[in-house]
Amino acid sequence: MEIEGRDAPVTACTTPVTEGMVVNTRGTNALRIARTALELLLASHPVDCAHCSRTGTCELQRIAKHLGVKLNTKRFRKILPELPVDSSSPLFIYDPNKCVLCGRCVWVCKEKMGKGAIGFAHRGFRRIVTTFGDEPVGRSGCGECAECVAVCPVGALVFREPASTSG
């Protein structure tokens, strides 16, 4: 965001509000930085919206539309993770390749549910959300509350499709 009287944009999440502060979130520099940040995020995200259960409700799609950024941007070279999908839970599937590392699932598990069954591991490009000891989520002591699925902004954590019964 841009603050009147300051030369450079600042991050909204770390800038304390002060009396009389005039904030502009749609300024030229702030929008340029937001677009670049989104393009960098998309460079490590598999953009296969047609086959994703979150298509139409995905926050990446919503933000890209808001900022006028194409989902298949060519500005940065794609570096896609190739991590195994965890389908060990009877309630949900975790695809770490789609994870944008927002931390919402980690927060809700620890702070709201008081469990701490999942957390961040590693640094840089290797950073992932995982369980203690990198166990599959279905064998990790996860309470299967699926609150993490409810807060996931993309298709990284999705509920399993109900089994169809033939009749």
Buried (B, 14 or more C-beta within 10 A) or exposed (E): BBBEEEEEBEEEEEBEEEEEEEBBEEBEEBBEBBBBEBBEBBBBBBBEBEEBEBEEEBEBBEBBEEBEBEBEBEEEEEEEBEBEEBBBBEEBBBBBBBBBBBEBBBEBBBEEBEBEBBBEBEEEEEEBBBBEEEBBBBEBEBEEBBBBBEBBBBBBBBEEEEEEEEE
